[in-house]
């Protein structure tokens, strides 16, 4: 056999890794984590939102520029669930300073407000029916309890979503004054009071140094839709 003919069969020796690539990756990309969103996440946010809402109602709660707007002004009022670095669910909120939502609440952030307007909760289509929506909402509401000036959270939703938000503790406030195209909404609210509930055996919610960097626990994964 010629040397040239043998070369394709000769492979350089490489040291065997002491740890599998999958395990090595987990050291840099946690299997699950919850953290604040930033403007670099805006495209992923909008892609999930567009699929989730346009397919149902034909309208997106936030356009891409509005996503970037809120993630610039108040990223601390957002929360994203990531699995191995991939965004799978998120919430975006802003502060509001009136008793009821008005059209201005769709685009404005009022830094002195005591009401958190939850603009959107969305879950990637391949991760639905796994309880991620309720888990993320529970964590978000617990986080809001740690913000001293926040007194309540409000949102507007279509009527078929009322039972979902009721399970998270929201109460119906009444018909919302805001309409989008032919869509009408119900306004719902949640009282924020007291301190965040710190569960035994959970990794502590790290305030104030690392707000929203919340490792997910096994208990969380058993919450169903």
Protein Blocks (a to p, Z undefined) as FASTA:
>chain_A
ZZklmmmmpccdddddfbdfklmmmmmmcfbdcddddfklmmmmmmmmmmmmmmmnopaf
bafklmmmmmmmmmmlgccddeehiafbdcdddddfbfbdcfklmmpccfkbcbdcdfba
cddfklghnommmmmmmmmmmmmmmpmkbcbdcddddfklmmmmmmnopacfbjcfbdeh
jbccdddddddedjddddehiacdddfklghiacddfklmmpcZZ
